[in-house]
Amino acid sequence: MLGERDEALGEVWHIPTPEPTTGWQFVRAIFEEVGNLPKIGALSSTIVKTLGLFWPLACEGVETVYQFEKSFVVDSGEYRRAFGGYEATPYHEGIRQTIDWYRKVL
């Protein structure tokens, strides 16, 4: 859709999303779908930045630490106003479909 509409050029868009959720809630939904209890931990931004000096994976994470230090909400309202009210797949449904796909290909 965005590649076919001139009004989309040069803009930043968040495609339609379900209701706002937190990273913790999303991870918990994944664990619930596979029938496991979530085991979630957290590292401070200082630790992640320090690890980033020595560990390439942590180095990549340093760029996204801000998403975990403050509320980070993706709002697709602008997309909906510009292109219509497309409905997003609910998180639990998308997670279920993704896990079903992985189970088929593994």
N, C-alpha and C positions, 0 to 999 in steps of 0.2 A: 504494500500500500504506500509506504513512505517513499519508495523508489519510483513510484509512478505519479506522484503529485508534486507539481512545481512549488507549491506553498510550503512543502516540507524541507526544501533545500536550504542549507545553511543554518538550520535550527537544531536544537537538542530536544529529543522527544522521549518520553517514557511511555511505552506501549501500554495498553490497558492492563491493569492489575486488579486482583481481588481487593478486599478490604485491607487496610494497613495491618501489618503484623510485625513482630520483632524477630530478630535472628534466632533468639531462644525459642520462640513459639514455632518457628518454621522447622528448626532442628528437632524439636520435640514431636512435631507432626510426622517427620520422617521416621523417627524411632517407633512411634505408635503404629505406623503402617506396617512395619516389618515385625512388630510384636516384641520389641525390646525396650528396656528402660533406658532413658537417655543418660549418658555419662558425659557431662559437659563441664569443662573447666575454662578458666580465663587467665590470660596473662596481661599484665599492665603494659601500657604503651612503652614505658621505659625498657622493660625486658624485651619486648618485640624489637625495638630499635637496636638494642645491644646485640641480640641474636642475629639481626640483619647484617651486622658487620662481618659475621663469620659463616652464616648459613643462607644460601641463596633463596630457599623457600621463604624464610622469615623476612628476607630483604623485600620480596614481593609483597608480603603482608604489611610491611611498614606503610606502604602507599594507601592502604585502606583502613588503617587504625582509626582514623577520624569517624568512620561509620559506627564504631563501637564505643566511642567516648561520649557521644551526644546522640540524641534522637536522630534517626536517619529514616525518613519516610519518603518513599517513592510515590509521587502523585501523578496520575495519568489524566488529570482533569483537562489540561491543555490539549492533549491528543483527542479526548472525547469531544471537546468543544469544536475543534478544527475539523475532525473527520467523522464524527458521529459516535453514537453510544455503543461501541462494540463491547460485548461481554467477555470478560476474562474467565478462564477456567479456574474454578475454586482450587485453593492450594491442595487440599486433601485429594481431590480428583487428579490433579496434575502429578502429585507425588505417587499416587497409586498407579497411574498409567506409566510413569517413568520406571518404577520398580518392576512392574509387570514386563516391560520391554527388556530391562536388564536381565531378568530371570530367563527370558526366552533366548537371549543371545549368549548367555554365559553357559 
